[in-house]
Amino acid sequence: MRQRSPSASAYEWLPAVVLVWATMFNALLAIVNAHVLKLSPAAVIGAESVTTIASLLLAYLRYRPEMKTWAVLFGLMLLIFAIESLARGDVQAKNVRDVLIIPTYILLGLASPRRFLIPTVCVIHAIVIAVGLFEALDTEGYAKLFEVQSYYINTRGYDDENFWNKQSDLFVSAIRPGERIFLPFLDLHRLSSVFLEPVSLGNYCCIITVFICASFRRLSYWALAFLIVGNVLVLIGCDGRLAGLSSIAIVAVALIAPYLPRGAAVLYLPLTLALAFALVYALGLRAGPDDLPGRVALTVELLRQYELPEYFGISDRYVWLAVDSGIAYLVNSQTVVGFALIWAFVILGASEKRADQVRYTHGIVTYLSLAMLVSFSMLTVKTAALMWFAQGSLQRREGSRARGLAGLANHARRAPPPMRPVTQEPRGEAAA
């Protein structure tokens, strides 16, 4: 058997290294902001831009046939952005950045051998748990290390008034008025770990739940126990209400997903939205309260108030309210046609030849359908990179070969097959 060269193995790990960086760079920048020099929004934009370029470059160097679908989606997103910018008369770069995360990290996952996926997820999980434990056991040390409020004020446009709790240096939602949902007897704030704010940590829990449900047959007992126990601890730590409900829904969907028709997941968002409308009208829910019912009601109210300019991305009249509704935000920023196109690509463009592929696609669609009712937090690269990378890695066909520069180099290094003697005659059906 031909041995892999050490350099080739190191090169194959590069996509996983980029993923770890994409997940952690905000935490690293917060440390720089706290202890080296004060950063600006340009530092975050620059770090994310470099990460995106590195991801696309690695995908290009290790191009595979499976990447074609997601390259097409990438191009369509740019086209929609260009048309929308012309119609609006201005350029909103954030609109296209929010959705380019999807094909970018799917392509990066396709560039990474599937055997690296589980070790990479476990490494990220270990870091998230370790920092979460540090935060729980030494909250003051965690606050001094990251100076979360300073980081968000300097790089995200927040001001002091956004942080109503002057007794804490943590993110504003780390201290929830009232008692905790999970284990209320704990004298503990809502943990954030490397994500710096608890909502993203809750989203991370949902993604790990999806990964466990999809990959449990490929996980060793130790890896399975580590992911499950760690995820439960992190979920309790972040005290995520929606994350807990979503995780239950993800497990339920994973049980039935392999028996559903191909493409059935397309219906999850319309059905979730229909249920939200029904609950709002039946229970008389009103937008305003910053809780789960209030945010669901806000989504319904925004979609009812939207007119053609909002549905086709020309008006920003409600954009400041849409940050608490992922559906309303994406419809307004991508147009209703663009949003529908992205949704169809994510589901119908994914392979469903294996049970793990089916479960993963149905799991992330379940998570997104619920998360988009109350927030657009699922668009942050801190968690979205891992979610879409895993989707790409699971879509990878290990039998196919890279056709990029790396594939050509491997082909050039491959020794030519021995010549068959001219006297040898083909035999039997094998010759046909």
N, C-alpha and C positions, 0 to 999 in steps of 0.2 A: 504494500500500500504506500502511495506517495505521501511523504510527511509534509505537513504545512511548515513553511519557513516562519521563524519568529516574527519577522517584519510583516508578513502577510497576516498573521494572527492579530498583531497590534493594529494593523490597518482596519481589520474587520471590527474591532472594538470601537472605532471612532464614532459611529452613529450613537452607540450607547453612551459614550462620554458626553457627546453634545446634548443628549436627552437629560442626563444628570445636571449638566450646567443650566439647561433651560428651566429645570424645576427649581434650582437652588439660587440662580443669580440674583434674584431680588433680595434674598437674605444676605448674600455676600455684599451687595451694594449697600445695604443698610448698615453693615458693620463698617464699611469704608466711610459712609456718611457720618457715622457716629464717632469714629476715632482717627480718621485720616484727613479728609476734607469734605466740606459740604457739597453735595451733589445738586444737580438741576434735573429737570425733566429730560434734557438732552442725553444725560448719562444712561437713563433707563431705555430711551428710544434707541440709542446707539448700541447698547448691549443686546437688545432684542433683535435689532437689525442684523448685527453680526451673527447672531445665532441662526436667524432665518437664512442668511446667505450661506453659512456653513452647512446647514441642513440640505439646501438645494444643491450645493456643490457636491456633497457626498452622494446624493441621489443621482446626479448626473454622471459622476464617476463610476457608479455601480448600477447603471441603468438596467432594468429588467422589463420583460414584456408586461408584467402586471402593473407597471407604473403608468401605462398609457392612459387608463381611465382617469387617474388622479391628475395627470398632467393636463388633460382636457378640462377637467374641473377648474384647475388653476387658471387656465386661459380664459374660461368663461367668466370667472369671477372678476378678472381684470377687465374684460369687455363690459360687463354690467357696471363696474365702477366708472369706466370711461363714459359710458352713455349717461349714467346718473349725474356725473360731474358736469357734463355739457348741459343737461337739463336744468341743473341747479344754478349753474353759473359760477360755481366755486368748487374747490377740491377739499374733500374731507378724508384725509389719508387714513384716519382711524377706522373708517367704515370698511375699507378693503382689508386693513390689517386684521380686524376682528375675525374675518372668515378665511383669510389665507392660511391661518393656523391649521385648518383642517387638512387641505392637501399637502401642505409643507411637511407636517409630521407623519402623515401616512406614508409619504414618499421616503422620509427618513427611516421609518420602521421597515419598509420594504428593502431598504439598503442594508439592513442589519440581519445577519443570520438568525433564524428563529431560536436556535439553541442559546442565544445570549439574552433572550427576553426574560426568562424567569430569574436568572442571577441579577440582571439589571433592576428589575422590580424589587427584588429582595434587598438590594443595596439601598435603593431609595427609601424603602419601607423602614430599614434599620436607622437611617439618618433621621427620618420624620419622627420615629418613636424616641430616639435618643434626645433630640432637641425638645420634643414634647415633655419628656420626663424632666429634663433640665428646667424647663419653664415651670412645671408643676412644683418641683422641689425647691427651686431658687428663683422665684418670680422676680425679685429685685435684680438678681444677676442677669437674668434674661432681658429685662427692661434696659439695663445699662449696656448690655452687649449690642442690642439692635437699635435702641432709641427709636421705636416704631413711629411715634408721633412726629418726631423731627424728620424722619425719612419721608413720610407721607406729605408733610407740609412742604418740604423742599422739592419733592419730585412729582407730586400728584395734584398740586394746586389746592390742597386743603389749607385751612387756617385754624387758628386756636379755637374759634367758636365751634368748629366741627367736633371738637373733643370736649364733650360736656363734663366728663368726669375729671376734674383737675387733681384728684388724688391718685391717679394712675397714669403711667407712661405707656400703657398698652393701647392697642387699637380701640376705637370708640365702641365697637360691638363686642369687645372682650368682656365688658361688664354689662350684663343684661339686667335691667330693672326687674325686680322680683327674684324668686328663687330659681335654681336650676331645674331643667326638665328631667335629666338623668341623675339619679343619686343626689337629691336635693340636700342631703345631710352633709355632703362634701363642702368644706370651706375652700372652694376653688373657683377661680374665674373660668371663662371659656378659653381653652387653649388654642393657640395658633400655630405653634411649631415653626418650621422654616417658611411657612406661607405668610406669617406676620399678621394675619387676621383670620378669625375662626370660620368664616363662611367657606373660604377656600379649603380649609382643613376638612370641613364636612363634605365638600365636593370630592376631595381626595378619597375619603372613606367610601363614597359611592363607587368610584372608579375601581378601587381595590376589590370591593364586593363583586363588581362585574367581572374582574379578572379572575377571582377565585372561582366563581360559578362557571366561567368558560374553560378554565385550565386545570380544574381539580384533578383530572385523570392523569395529567402530566406532572403534577407536583409530588415530590416525595412527602412522606408523612411529616417530616420535620419542617419542610417548607410550608406545607399546608397549615400546620399548627401555628407556625410563626406568623403567617399572614392573617389567619383568623383571629388569634388572640390579640395580636398587635392592633388589628383593625377595630376590634371591640373596645380596647383601651382608648384608642385615639377617638373613636366615636363618642365614648362617654366623656372624654376630656374636652372635646369641642362643644359638647352639649347641643348637637345639631338636631333640631326637630325634623326638618325636612329630610336631612340625611338619614335619620333613622327610618322614617316612613318610606323613603326611596329605596333603602337597602332591603326592606321587607318586600317591596314590590319587585325589585330586581331578582331576588331569590325565587319568588313565585313565577315570574315570567321565564326564568331559566329552566324551570321544570317542564314547561309546556312548549317552549320555543321550537325544539327539534321536530315537533309534530304539526307545526303550523305551516301553511303554504308559503312558498318563497315570496318575499316582498310584503308579507303581512305586517311587518313593522312600520310600513308607511302609514298605517292607520292609527298608530299609537298617539301621535300628536293631535290629529283631528278628534279622536275619541276623548282624549284628555281635556281638550278645549271645550268640547260639547258638554262633558261632565261639569267643568268649571262654570259654564253658563247656567246649567241646570241648578247647581248648588247655590249660585249667587241669587238667582231669581226665587228659588224655593225657600231659602233661608233668610232672604232679605239682607244679604251681606252688603256692606258699604265700604268703599275705598276710604282710606285715611289712617286707620290704626296700623302701626308698623308691626303687624303680626301676620301669620299665615293666611287667615281669612281676609284680612284687609288687603293684602297684596294680590290675592287671587281676584278679589273684587276690582282692584285697580286694573288688572289685565283686561277683564271683561269691559270695564268702563272705557278704557282707552280704545279698544278695538271697536266699540260702539260709536265713539266720537270721531274716529278717524274718517277722513273723507279722501277723495281721490289723490290729492297732493301728498297726504301721509302714506297712503298705500303704494304710491309710486315714487317715494323718496324725494319729493321736491320740497316739502315743507318740514321745518324743524319746530313747529309750534308746540309739540308735546314731548320733545326729546328729553327735557329735564325730568319729566315724570317717568319716561320709559326705562330709566335705569333700574327701576324696581319691577320691570316686566321684560324678560328676555324675548318673548314672542313679539310684543309691541315694538321693542327696540330693533329687532332684526327685520321686521316688516318695514319699518320706517327707514332703516339704514341700507337695506339690500333691495328694497322694493318687494312687493308680495310675489312677483314672478321670480325674482332672484332667490328669495327665501325658499319657495317651493322647489326650485331647481336644485338648490343645495341639498335640501332634505331628500329629494328623490335620488340624487347621486350617492349620498352617504349610505343609503339603504340598498338601492337596486344595483349600485356599482360594486358592492361588496360580494365576495364569493361566499356561497353557503354550501360548500361541498363536504365540510366536516362539521361535527356537532359543536366543536369549540368556536368555530367561526360563526355559526348560527347564534349560539348563546351570547357571544360577545356583542354582535351587532344588535340583537334584541335588548341586551342589557344596557348598552350606552344610549339607545333610543329611548328606553324607559326612563333612564336618569335624566336625559335632556328634556323629555316631554314634561316631567315634573318640575325640574329646575327652572325652565323657561317661564313657568307661570308666575314666579316670584322674584326673579333676578336675572341679570345678564352676567353674573359672576362666572358662568361656565366658559366664558370667552377668554379668561385670563390664561396666559401661556403657562403659568405656574402649575396648573393642573391639566389644561387641555393638551399640552405637549405629551404627557404620559398617556392620556386616553387615546389620542390618535396614533401615537407611535405603536402602541400595542395592537391597535386595529391593523396597521400596516404590516407589522411583523407576523400576525396571524394570517394575513392574506398572502403572504409570501409562499410561492411554490418552490420547495427546496430542490426539485429536479431541474428547474430552469436555470439558465446561466446568465450572469451579468454580461451586458453588451456594451457597457461604457468603457472608459479607458482602462479601468482595472480588469475588466473582462478580457479586453484585447491583450493586455500584458500577460495575464494568466495563460491565455491561449498561445502566446508567443513562447512562453517558457515550457509549455507542455511538449514532451518529447514526441517525435513523430512515430506512428505505429510501425512495427516491423513489416517489411515487404513480404508478401506471400510468395512462395516459390511458384514459378510459372507453370510447373508441372502439376500443381495441385488443382484438382477439379472440384467444382462445387458439388455438394451431395444433397440429395433429398429436397424436402420442402424448404429447408433453411435457405437454400440458394435463391429460391423464388422471392 
